[in-house]
Amino acid sequence: MDSPYLQRRYLVSFESRRLPHIFADVVVIGAGAAGLRAAIEAAPYGQVILMTKGRLQDSNTYYAQGGLAAAIAREDSAESHVNDTLSAAAGLGDEAVIRHVIARAPRHIEQMRQWGVSFDTKGGELSLGREGGHSAHRIVHAQGDATGRALSEVLIERAKGTANLKIFEQCFVLDLVTDPPGGGPGSVCAGVLTYHHRYGLQMIRARQTILAAGGAGMLWRETSNPPNATADAIALAFRAGVVLADLEMMQFHPTTLYVAGATRSLISEAVRGEGAYLVDRTGCRFMGDYHEMGELAPRDVVSRAILNRMGKTGSTHVLLDVRHIGAKAFADRFPQIDQQCRRFGIDPGKDLIPVHPAAHYMIGGATIDIDGHTSLANLLACGEASCTGLHGANRLASNSLTEALVYGERCGKVAGEALAAVNDKLTARQIDWAVAPSDRTELDLVDIRNSLRSILWRNVGIVRRGERLTETLEIVNFWGRYVLDKEFFDPAGWEIQNMLTAAYAITECAMRRTETRGVHYREDFPITDPAWARHQRVRRTEHRLVVE
Ligand SMILES: Cc1cc2nc3c(=O)[nH]c(=O)nc-3n(C[C@H](O)[C@H](O)[C@H](O)COP(=O)(O)OP(=O)(O)OC[C@H]3O[C@@H](n4cnc5c(N)ncnc54)[C@H](O)[C@@H]3O)c2cc1C
């Protein structure tokens, strides 16, 4: 039987002539670093609308702690940053892209500084942190561990003050609209279908659309991501037939605060960069047994080592020892983490901090070229929604905010310039779609959401096995038959449809990659296979999954 995820093109039925229309030159989906930077860059060229499904602060960007990577220090070099990125990428990094991003990183940091981000300094120079996999101090940060908030606030203010740029908050993008509506060869992106609780469904027609809708952490039970990271970008692109790559590459962060019942807030890698140790429940410091870089080994190594140690010691977590850093020094350098620990009665100056790995960063996404073009005409993508090849099979810490700025700027410019070059007039040409009614039972959506997150954590998590992946696919397809055949009328239902769709595509990719590479660890194929030193690309065609 066909997978239910291959049949669905749009989440709801619509007749465009009955919908309110808004016309824009450029539509940007997402208000993280990538979307905001893109929108600011595109605005001088035409009317831009930037939309976000929540508030402007509800993004992965806002929660970023460690900082932005750039080879700025005198004793550092772009070449060394390139080598570290390539080495973490485990044979899948695209060297041209890596050089492209790293060469531009210092300029973007300087630009953010000029726009008003107060990066931390020491002796009048930028204070540079160190994180796992980096061979030098090169992480620029702000307000200690509140880099994301500082960056977001500056970009949001700048976007609000930019002429030609309108911001729609609480505006949920259901689907990319293509002309013709069914997609397929020769189709173009014509804008988006949106929902706002006050205005209902709307059709926003645009000459250029930029997908910057972020990551997918909420697919896993344990995640560092905020609640709105529900993989909408992957699902929107998948339904529209856009080519996606490297979806099996989900990076797990080794250390999120583990307090039963509490959300998993991140304990930045920079804490280990400042000298924190990982110890097991018996107090034994163990990372030296797993990697010569110890606590600063690449994230996949540390995450697996922690899981292994938890198994060996029969514990639900391991512990981070920061006591030797000193209570005051720790609170000064990591004020947010310090407060978060204290909220749960943990005094970092005296107590060990319980930590556990969690889903953190989606490496895969819509495949783009160096200018941000996706496989669908008039659609660009940037940030976590995209797959540039920078991270390969494993992201080096703090390279993603840098990437979001570099590609955000590029997409905004490319979209803007395309307006002048392409003389296509925006029309309200009729675009309709009908979803066939379903008489199948409706499942409990909250239950499905929780079960989906649990099964992905267990079976498509840090350690994977073929039969578990097959079983997961069967279950996800089963749920899909009851959830993807329905039409929902609010974001809660659409988010679950998106999560299931993305889970299907991710599990398919994880099952097909029969090797271990970077963040993708297959217990049944523990060796890296040179024949697999390639990206895995997927796309939906009418009723078929194409995997190349
Ligand atoms: C806790 C944490 C710490 C991190 N620390 C670092 C760090 O120190 N350094 C680093 O480089 N990276 C870090 N990362 C990763 C980094 O923050 C992200 O990769 C980056 O911010 C992604 O930016 P983005 O603009 O692509 O997406 P996001 O910032 O996630 O923004 C996505 C936007 O899309 C919107 N959206 C999603 N779906 C829809 C929809 N259907 N309709 C409308 N809008 C939608 C969201 O509301 C949001 O506005 C961290 C991530 C987390 C979670």
PDBQT file of the ligand as one rigid body, heavy atoms in Angstrom, charges set to zero:
ROOT
HETATM    1  C1  LIG A 601      19.015  25.599  22.911  1.00  0.00    +0.000 C 
HETATM    2  C2  LIG A 601      19.768  25.822  21.633  1.00  0.00    +0.000 A 
HETATM    3  C3  LIG A 601      21.052  26.342  21.656  1.00  0.00    +0.000 A 
HETATM    4  C4  LIG A 601      21.749  26.551  20.476  1.00  0.00    +0.000 A 
HETATM    5  N1  LIG A 601      22.984  27.130  20.528  1.00  0.00    +0.000 NA
HETATM    6  C5  LIG A 601      23.619  27.423  19.362  1.00  0.00    +0.000 A 
HETATM    7  C6  LIG A 601      24.846  28.139  19.372  1.00  0.00    +0.000 A 
HETATM    8  O1  LIG A 601      25.345  28.525  20.410  1.00  0.00    +0.000 OA
HETATM    9  N2  LIG A 601      25.440  28.398  18.174  1.00  0.00    +0.000 N 
HETATM   10  C7  LIG A 601      24.909  28.001  16.988  1.00  0.00    +0.000 A 
HETATM   11  O2  LIG A 601      25.494  28.261  15.932  1.00  0.00    +0.000 OA
HETATM   12  N3  LIG A 601      23.747  27.332  16.965  1.00  0.00    +0.000 NA
HETATM   13  C8  LIG A 601      23.086  27.056  18.108  1.00  0.00    +0.000 A 
HETATM   14  N4  LIG A 601      21.895  26.400  18.066  1.00  0.00    +0.000 N 
HETATM   15  C9  LIG A 601      21.297  26.119  16.763  1.00  0.00    +0.000 C 
HETATM   16  C10 LIG A 601      20.795  27.419  16.177  1.00  0.00    +0.000 C 
HETATM   17  O3  LIG A 601      20.155  28.158  17.187  1.00  0.00    +0.000 OA
HETATM   18  C11 LIG A 601      19.822  27.180  15.055  1.00  0.00    +0.000 C 
HETATM   19  O4  LIG A 601      20.329  26.280  14.153  1.00  0.00    +0.000 OA
HETATM   20  C12 LIG A 601      19.521  28.472  14.324  1.00  0.00    +0.000 C 
HETATM   21  O5  LIG A 601      19.121  29.438  15.261  1.00  0.00    +0.000 OA
HETATM   22  C13 LIG A 601      18.456  28.256  13.283  1.00  0.00    +0.000 C 
HETATM   23  O6  LIG A 601      18.016  29.491  12.835  1.00  0.00    +0.000 OA
HETATM   24  P1  LIG A 601      16.839  29.527  11.793  1.00  0.00    +0.000 P 
HETATM   25  O7  LIG A 601      16.586  30.961  11.502  1.00  0.00    +0.000 OA
HETATM   26  O8  LIG A 601      17.119  28.645  10.666  1.00  0.00    +0.000 OA
HETATM   27  O9  LIG A 601      15.595  28.856  12.557  1.00  0.00    +0.000 OA
HETATM   28  P2  LIG A 601      14.861  29.280  13.890  1.00  0.00    +0.000 P 
HETATM   29  O10 LIG A 601      15.649  30.225  14.678  1.00  0.00    +0.000 OA
HETATM   30  O11 LIG A 601      14.418  28.044  14.570  1.00  0.00    +0.000 OA
HETATM   31  O12 LIG A 601      13.560  30.038  13.352  1.00  0.00    +0.000 OA
HETATM   32  C14 LIG A 601      12.528  29.322  12.709  1.00  0.00    +0.000 C 
HETATM   33  C15 LIG A 601      11.349  30.257  12.525  1.00  0.00    +0.000 C 
HETATM   34  O13 LIG A 601      10.384  29.628  11.696  1.00  0.00    +0.000 OA
HETATM   35  C16 LIG A 601       9.092  29.805  12.243  1.00  0.00    +0.000 C 
HETATM   36  N5  LIG A 601       8.206  28.749  11.757  1.00  0.00    +0.000 N 
HETATM   37  C17 LIG A 601       8.355  27.414  11.859  1.00  0.00    +0.000 A 
HETATM   38  N6  LIG A 601       7.319  26.785  11.270  1.00  0.00    +0.000 NA
HETATM   39  C18 LIG A 601       6.499  27.741  10.788  1.00  0.00    +0.000 A 
HETATM   40  C19 LIG A 601       5.260  27.724  10.105  1.00  0.00    +0.000 A 
HETATM   41  N7  LIG A 601       4.636  26.583   9.770  1.00  0.00    +0.000 N 
HETATM   42  N8  LIG A 601       4.680  28.904   9.780  1.00  0.00    +0.000 NA
HETATM   43  C20 LIG A 601       5.281  30.089  10.106  1.00  0.00    +0.000 A 
HETATM   44  N9  LIG A 601       6.449  30.160  10.764  1.00  0.00    +0.000 NA
HETATM   45  C21 LIG A 601       7.058  29.005  11.087  1.00  0.00    +0.000 A 
HETATM   46  C22 LIG A 601       9.346  29.763  13.747  1.00  0.00    +0.000 C 
HETATM   47  O14 LIG A 601       8.268  30.306  14.445  1.00  0.00    +0.000 OA
HETATM   48  C23 LIG A 601      10.619  30.606  13.825  1.00  0.00    +0.000 C 
HETATM   49  O15 LIG A 601      10.298  31.967  13.784  1.00  0.00    +0.000 OA
HETATM   50  C24 LIG A 601      21.175  26.199  19.240  1.00  0.00    +0.000 A 
HETATM   51  C25 LIG A 601      19.890  25.661  19.215  1.00  0.00    +0.000 A 
HETATM   52  C26 LIG A 601      19.179  25.479  20.388  1.00  0.00    +0.000 A 
HETATM   53  C27 LIG A 601      17.803  24.920  20.328  1.00  0.00    +0.000 C 
ENDROOT
TORSDOF 0
